[in-house]
Structures are given as structure tokens and as C-alpha cells.
Amino acid sequence: RRARVSSRSPYTGTEGTVPAVLDPAVFKAYDVRGVYGRDLDEDGAYAIGRAYVEEFEPRRIAVGRDMRLSSPAMCRAVIEGAADGGADVFDVGMVGTEMVYFAVGELGLEGGVMVTASHNPKEYTGMKIVRRGALPVGGESGLLEIRDRALTITDRSTSQRRGQVSEYDVWPGYVERVLSFIDVDAVRPLRVVIDAANGMAGAMLPPVLERLPVEAVTCFFEPDGSFPNHEPNPLLPENREFIVEKTLTEGADLGVAFDGDADRCFFVDDT
């Protein structure tokens, strides 16, 4: 089943009826996830962004994205859909998932969308959607209704006020909030190996680490959606081999391996 999007598509550049790739199966229990181009494309992302706003009627939302190769275009599509649905959108750019959640709470927004496929292989795209308070939107809290509505969207015309889109720099506030959870002076010097897996942890961690008495051995910190070293899924044993070996060879106090959007991590100790 595919939704149909009519009028001009800014993503395909064609006139008339444009088929949106939007497989209903991409709507999972807690997020949206599928292979880019096969299960979900930019027109499908537009439909989801618009359906989310029409279903929940938020006045203001935050939208961010990870470093996947498809994420810039997918994020633009979500923003367009949300704005056409009538919501004002704060574009927070390339960030970790937790940073979108932080923006929702910090700015008192009614919701947010993170364009990410989390720990999945490079071919995947997806979204994590939240409402006010950064509470997750899942299968039992509105995601299936968003699915049903998205599959019926037929055009890009706006019957109401189009929302405004503005950029918002979430970084300074996020770093301060993270550091507020601990007493920095109480942290003893540590040698820590960190595997960012070319995911968002490579961008998120440096401004925090520079404020800590931690000697960080940073590995694969360059965000790269092609994941040239290994998949960003530390739950799989084969993806943990690096952090285990590196922690031992470096004689570190501990090792930390993050997933792609940096909202989960796996710890190994000094043994």
C-alpha cells in the first residue's frame, strides 16, 4: 500500500501525482523504521510529518536528524510536512536523539521528531516521535493513528496557516544540562575508551568530555552515515569486539560503545 501525494513535490521535482514510498510496516511499536527508498522515502516522510501535526495539533515542535546519508533530505521533508500541517518548527539540525527530547522540554514545545534509524544498518531510515514532555509516541499512544492518516494524505495544499520554520541551537543548553547531573569536581581521573561507531556520539561527546577530568581514547568519532568501521549496534556481539579489545590493550578503566543516534550505550569494565 502506498500513499499518493499530488501537486509539485520539492523532493522529486515532478508535477502531478507523485507516488510516496510509505510501507505501513515501517510503523513499529515505538518508532518508524525501514529501508530508505524501498520502504520509506522523502514523500513518505512529508506525509508522516504532516499527519503527526494534524493528529496531535501541536503549535510548536522540534525536528532534528542524525548523520545518515539519507537524513538531510528526510529531515527537510518532515519539516515541510509539519509546517504545511500548521506547526511552527524549530530545526535543531544534526543532533543526537536526546538533544531533540531536551529541546522539546527546554522550550516547552508540544512535540518533536528525530529523523534516525538508531542502531540499524546504513540502508535504513526512520523517525522517533514524541509529544509534550518528550513522551514517546508509540503503537498504543498515537503512532498507528499517524500511520493511518499519513496513508490518506493526497496533496500538499494547505487549508490553514503554514507554520514558520526557524533554526535553533540546542548545543549550549544541552551541554550545561548534561553536566548539571553530576559534581564535576567529584569525578576522579579516568582513562576511558569510547567507540562512537561513526554515529552521533562523535559529535555530542566532545563538548562534554572537555569539561571532565577524563582521558578519553576516542574511536570512530567522525560522524559518517556509511559506517565504514562497523554497524552502530553494540547489542550485537560482533560489534562489541572492538571496544572489548581496545579497552584491554589501552589499560583503560572502562569502555563505552554507543549506538547510531547516541541514546543508548554499552559498557565494558577494565577486565
GIHULIN-V403815 format. One record per residue. N is the residue number from 0. SS is DSSP state (alpha for helix, beta for strand, coil for the rest). OMEGA is omega in whole degrees, 0 to 359 (none if undefined). Layout:
BEGIN
N/SS/OMEGA ; N/SS/OMEGA
END
This chain:
BEGIN
0/coil/181 ; 1/coil/173 ; 2/coil/177 ; 3/beta/179 ; 4/beta/181 ; 5/beta/187 ; 6/coil/186 ; 7/coil/176 ; 8/coil/179 ; 9/coil/184 ; 10/coil/179 ; 11/coil/179 ; 12/coil/182 ; 13/coil/178 ; 14/coil/174 ; 15/coil/183 ; 16/coil/182 ; 17/beta/180 ; 18/beta/176 ; 19/coil/174 ; 20/coil/182 ; 21/beta/179 ; 22/coil/180 ; 23/alpha/183 ; 24/alpha/179 ; 25/alpha/179 ; 26/beta/184 ; 27/coil/182 ; 28/coil/186 ; 29/coil/182 ; 30/coil/176 ; 31/beta/187 ; 32/beta/178 ; 33/beta/180 ; 34/beta/181 ; 35/beta/179 ; 36/coil/179 ; 37/coil/183 ; 38/coil/186 ; 39/beta/177 ; 40/coil/184 ; 41/alpha/179 ; 42/alpha/174 ; 43/alpha/178 ; 44/alpha/175 ; 45/alpha/182 ; 46/alpha/179 ; 47/alpha/178 ; 48/alpha/180 ; 49/alpha/181 ; 50/alpha/179 ; 51/alpha/181 ; 52/alpha/180 ; 53/alpha/181 ; 54/alpha/186 ; 55/alpha/178 ; 56/coil/176 ; 57/coil/177 ; 58/coil/183 ; 59/beta/178 ; 60/beta/173 ; 61/beta/176 ; 62/beta/177 ; 63/beta/183 ; 64/beta/174 ; 65/coil/188 ; 66/coil/181 ; 67/coil/185 ; 68/coil/181 ; 69/coil/190 ; 70/alpha/179 ; 71/alpha/181 ; 72/alpha/179 ; 73/alpha/179 ; 74/alpha/177 ; 75/alpha/181 ; 76/alpha/178 ; 77/alpha/180 ; 78/alpha/179 ; 79/alpha/180 ; 80/alpha/180 ; 81/alpha/180 ; 82/alpha/177 ; 83/alpha/177 ; 84/coil/175 ; 85/coil/182 ; 86/coil/169 ; 87/beta/186 ; 88/beta/170 ; 89/beta/178 ; 90/beta/183 ; 91/beta/173 ; 92/beta/182 ; 93/beta/186 ; 94/coil/171 ; 95/coil/182 ; 96/alpha/181 ; 97/alpha/182 ; 98/alpha/173 ; 99/alpha/178 ; 100/alpha/179 ; 101/alpha/181 ; 102/alpha/179 ; 103/alpha/180 ; 104/alpha/184 ; 105/alpha/183 ; 106/coil/180 ; 107/coil/182 ; 108/coil/180 ; 109/coil/179 ; 110/beta/180 ; 111/beta/178 ; 112/beta/173 ; 113/beta/178 ; 114/beta/183 ; 115/coil/171 ; 116/coil/172 ; 117/coil/186 ; 118/coil/187 ; 119/coil/180 ; 120/coil/189 ; 121/coil/183 ; 122/coil/188 ; 123/beta/170 ; 124/beta/180 ; 125/beta/181 ; 126/beta/168 ; 127/beta/188 ; 128/beta/178 ; 129/beta/175 ; 130/beta/183 ; 131/alpha/182 ; 132/alpha/183 ; 133/alpha/176 ; 134/beta/186 ; 135/beta/173 ; 136/coil/182 ; 137/coil/184 ; 138/coil/181 ; 139/coil/183 ; 140/coil/171 ; 141/coil/184 ; 142/alpha/180 ; 143/alpha/176 ; 144/alpha/175 ; 145/alpha/178 ; 146/alpha/184 ; 147/alpha/180 ; 148/alpha/181 ; 149/alpha/182 ; 150/coil/181 ; 151/coil/181 ; 152/coil/188 ; 153/coil/180 ; 154/beta/182 ; 155/coil/179 ; 156/coil/180 ; 157/coil/181 ; 158/coil/180 ; 159/coil/178 ; 160/coil/173 ; 161/coil/182 ; 162/coil/178 ; 163/coil/179 ; 164/beta/179 ; 165/beta/178 ; 166/beta/179 ; 167/coil/180 ; 168/coil/184 ; 169/coil/190 ; 170/alpha/183 ; 171/alpha/180 ; 172/alpha/180 ; 173/alpha/180 ; 174/alpha/180 ; 175/alpha/180 ; 176/alpha/179 ; 177/alpha/182 ; 178/alpha/181 ; 179/alpha/182 ; 180/coil/184 ; 181/coil/170 ; 182/coil/184 ; 183/alpha/182 ; 184/alpha/181 ; 185/alpha/181 ; 186/coil/178 ; 187/coil/180 ; 188/coil/181 ; 189/beta/171 ; 190/beta/189 ; 191/beta/173 ; 192/beta/181 ; 193/beta/177 ; 194/beta/180 ; 195/coil/177 ; 196/coil/182 ; 197/coil/179 ; 198/coil/187 ; 199/coil/177 ; 200/alpha/179 ; 201/alpha/176 ; 202/alpha/186 ; 203/alpha/190 ; 204/coil/186 ; 205/alpha/181 ; 206/alpha/175 ; 207/alpha/182 ; 208/alpha/182 ; 209/coil/179 ; 210/coil/183 ; 211/coil/176 ; 212/coil/184 ; 213/beta/172 ; 214/beta/186 ; 215/beta/171 ; 216/beta/188 ; 217/beta/184 ; 218/beta/176 ; 219/coil/184 ; 220/coil/179 ; 221/coil/179 ; 222/coil/184 ; 223/coil/184 ; 224/coil/175 ; 225/coil/179 ; 226/coil/186 ; 227/coil/184 ; 228/coil/173 ; 229/coil/179 ; 230/coil/183 ; 231/coil/182 ; 232/coil/183 ; 233/coil/176 ; 234/coil/179 ; 235/coil/183 ; 236/alpha/182 ; 237/alpha/178 ; 238/alpha/177 ; 239/alpha/183 ; 240/alpha/183 ; 241/alpha/185 ; 242/alpha/178 ; 243/alpha/182 ; 244/alpha/183 ; 245/alpha/179 ; 246/alpha/180 ; 247/alpha/183 ; 248/alpha/179 ; 249/coil/184 ; 250/coil/185 ; 251/coil/177 ; 252/coil/176 ; 253/beta/177 ; 254/beta/180 ; 255/beta/178 ; 256/beta/183 ; 257/beta/172 ; 258/coil/191 ; 259/coil/182 ; 260/coil/171 ; 261/coil/174 ; 262/coil/174 ; 263/coil/177 ; 264/beta/184 ; 265/beta/182 ; 266/beta/168 ; 267/beta/181 ; 268/beta/187 ; 269/coil/176 ; 270/coil/none
END
